[in-house]
Amino acid sequence: MVEVCLSPELIHLYEVKSKIVVVIDILRASSTIVTALESGVVAVRTEADLTACKALETQQYEAAAERNGEPIEGFRWTNSPLQYYQNPESNGIKLALSTTNGTRCVQLSQAADTILIGSFLNLQATAEWLNRQEKDIFLFCAGWKGKVSLEDSLFAGALLCQLSAKPNPQCDASTMVAQLWNLHRDNVTEFLAESAHYKRLNNKGLAEDIQFCFRQNLFTENIVILHEKDFVKQAI
């Protein structure tokens, strides 16, 4: 079975224990984590709290952070996937990342059997790996400060439509996101240009980040999975 949670404010209505959770924060945490690991970063540890994130520098992590789409003073690295993509300076480092929405969802998913990071950048690889598993799947959309976001919901629909698992018939969220994807799969960028977070980040001069996050299947060989306390890439 596959379920979809459209916001972390709804997580109390679901059970994630013993399930595979896919954390979805397209703009931009999940896209950044996937890109960083594909660009030479060896591990990413997520922290919902900024102070805890910064403190990981004492454990040989390099700290990265963002709040409200803005970089944080005192943090060298940010939540921009383009800061890591094909950047030799990121090769071999361990990253500690704290963001407005996505890292909170990781924290709320700790009871899961397995936690993955989902992005358009590795959509097909994630679907292929999930289709070989024999556990229930939970698609967890980060949204924006508790509110539903269009881009996360659309990605949930894209991933769900590639899964062999059947949607939970007791919840309409799965049907909603699947229909959303089927309606807009051929005009993703144009459709998501109407989303609130697209406009929010675009107004901050982050148009290149946005376009990068919407690229599909740039990375085709790996999933991103939580191993002990860190996210790492794993061949499918």
C-alpha positions in Angstrom: 0.0 0.0 0.0 1.1 3.6 -0.6 -0.1 6.6 1.3 0.4 10.3 0.8 0.7 13.0 3.5 0.4 16.4 2.0 1.8 18.4 5.0 3.7 17.7 8.2 0.7 19.2 10.1 -1.2 16.0 9.1 1.4 13.5 10.1 -0.4 12.7 13.4 -3.2 11.2 11.3 -0.9 8.5 9.9 1.4 5.7 11.1 4.9 5.6 9.6 6.2 2.7 11.8 7.5 -0.2 9.7 7.0 1.7 6.4 9.3 3.2 3.8 9.0 6.9 4.0 10.0 9.1 1.1 10.6 12.7 2.2 9.7 15.2 -0.5 10.8 18.8 -0.4 11.3 19.7 -4.1 12.2 23.4 -3.5 14.8 22.7 -2.3 16.0 20.4 0.5 15.4 17.0 -1.2 16.8 18.3 -4.5 19.9 19.7 -2.6 20.5 16.5 -0.7 20.3 14.3 -3.8 22.5 16.7 -5.8 25.1 17.0 -3.0 25.5 13.3 -2.7 25.8 12.9 -6.5 28.4 15.6 -6.6 30.9 14.1 -4.2 29.5 14.8 -0.7 29.9 11.5 1.1 27.1 12.0 3.7 24.3 14.4 4.7 23.0 14.7 8.2 19.8 16.7 8.6 19.0 18.8 11.6 15.8 20.7 12.2 17.5 23.0 14.7 20.1 25.5 13.5 22.2 25.4 16.6 22.4 21.6 16.5 23.4 21.8 12.8 26.2 24.3 13.5 27.4 22.1 16.4 28.1 19.2 14.0 31.1 21.2 12.7 32.9 19.8 15.8 32.4 16.3 14.3 34.0 17.1 10.9 30.7 18.1 9.2 30.4 21.3 7.2 27.3 23.2 8.1 24.6 24.3 5.6 21.4 26.1 6.4 18.5 28.1 5.1 15.4 29.8 6.6 12.6 31.3 4.5 14.7 30.7 1.4 17.6 32.8 2.6 21.1 31.6 3.5 22.1 31.9 7.2 25.1 34.1 8.3 27.9 31.9 9.6 27.1 28.9 7.4 29.4 28.4 4.5 27.0 26.1 2.6 23.4 26.8 1.6 20.3 24.9 0.5 21.0 25.6 -3.2 21.6 22.4 -5.2 23.7 24.4 -7.7 26.2 25.2 -5.0 27.1 21.5 -5.0 26.5 20.4 -8.5 29.8 19.7 -10.3 31.6 21.7 -7.6 35.0 20.1 -6.7 35.0 21.8 -3.3 32.1 19.6 -2.2 34.0 16.4 -3.0 34.6 14.2 0.0 32.9 16.4 2.6 30.2 15.5 5.1 27.4 18.0 5.2 25.1 19.0 8.1 21.9 20.6 6.7 19.1 22.5 8.3 16.2 23.9 6.3 12.8 25.5 6.8 10.7 22.5 5.9 12.4 19.3 4.7 14.7 18.6 7.6 11.7 18.7 9.9 10.0 15.9 8.0 13.1 13.7 8.4 12.9 14.3 12.1 9.1 13.4 12.1 9.8 10.2 10.2 12.3 8.5 12.6 9.9 5.6 13.5 9.9 4.5 9.8 11.6 1.3 8.7 13.5 3.2 6.0 13.7 6.8 5.0 14.5 7.9 1.4 14.8 11.3 -0.1 12.7 11.9 -3.2 13.3 14.4 -6.0 12.5 14.9 -9.7 16.3 14.5 -10.2 16.2 10.8 -9.2 12.6 10.0 -9.8 13.0 6.9 -11.9 15.7 5.4 -9.8 13.6 5.9 -6.6 10.6 4.3 -8.2 12.6 1.3 -9.5 14.0 0.7 -6.0 10.7 1.0 -4.3 9.0 -1.4 -6.7 11.4 -4.1 -5.5 10.5 -3.7 -1.9 7.8 -5.5 0.0 6.8 -2.9 2.6 4.1 -0.2 2.7 5.3 3.2 1.3 4.6 6.6 2.7 5.1 9.7 0.6 5.7 12.6 3.0 5.4 16.1 1.5 7.2 18.9 3.4 5.1 21.7 2.1 5.7 25.3 3.3 5.5 26.0 7.1 2.7 23.4 7.5 0.8 24.4 4.4 0.4 22.2 1.3 2.8 23.0 -1.6 2.0 22.3 -5.3 5.5 21.1 -6.2 5.7 18.5 -3.5 2.2 17.2 -4.2 3.0 17.0 -8.0 6.1 15.0 -7.3 4.2 12.7 -5.0 1.8 12.1 -7.9 4.7 11.5 -10.3 6.3 8.9 -8.0 3.0 7.2 -7.1 2.1 6.7 -10.8 5.4 4.7 -11.2 4.7 2.5 -8.2 3.2 -1.0 -8.3 1.9 -0.5 -4.7 -1.8 0.4 -4.5 -3.1 3.6 -3.0 -4.8 3.4 0.4 -8.5 3.5 -0.5 -9.3 5.2 2.8 -7.5 8.4 2.0 -8.1 10.6 -1.1 -4.7 12.3 -1.0 -3.2 9.6 -3.2 -6.0 9.9 -5.8 -5.6 13.7 -5.8 -1.8 13.8 -6.4 -2.0 11.0 -9.1 -4.7 13.0 -11.0 -2.7 16.2 -10.6 0.3 14.5 -12.2 -1.7 13.0 -15.0 -3.1 16.4 -15.8 0.2 18.3 -15.8 3.0 15.7 -16.5 3.6 17.4 -19.9 3.8 20.9 -18.6 5.5 20.6 -15.2 7.4 23.9 -15.2 4.6 26.0 -16.6 2.1 24.5 -14.1 4.5 24.9 -11.1 5.2 28.5 -12.1 1.8 29.2 -10.4 2.9 27.7 -7.1 3.5 30.0 -4.1 7.0 28.7 -3.4 8.1 29.0 -7.0 7.1 32.7 -6.9 8.7 33.1 -3.4 12.0 31.8 -4.6 11.9 33.4 -8.0 11.4 36.8 -6.2 14.7 36.0 -4.3 16.6 35.6 -7.6 16.7 31.8 -7.4 15.2 31.0 -10.9 18.2 28.8 -11.8 17.7 26.8 -8.6 14.1 26.3 -9.5 14.7 25.1 -13.0 17.4 22.7 -11.8 15.0 21.2 -9.2 12.4 20.5 -11.9 14.9 18.5 -14.1 13.7 14.9 -14.3 16.1 11.9 -14.0 19.4 13.7 -14.1 20.7 11.1 -11.8 19.6 7.6 -12.7 21.8 5.1 -10.8 21.2 5.8 -7.1 18.7 6.3 -4.4 19.3 8.5 -1.4 18.7 6.5 1.9 19.2 7.1 5.6 22.0 4.9 6.9 22.2 5.2 10.7 22.2 9.0 11.1 23.3 10.1 7.7 21.8 10.1 4.2 24.0 8.4 1.6 23.6 7.4 -1.9 23.0 3.7 -2.7 23.1 2.0 -6.1 19.7 0.7 -7.2 
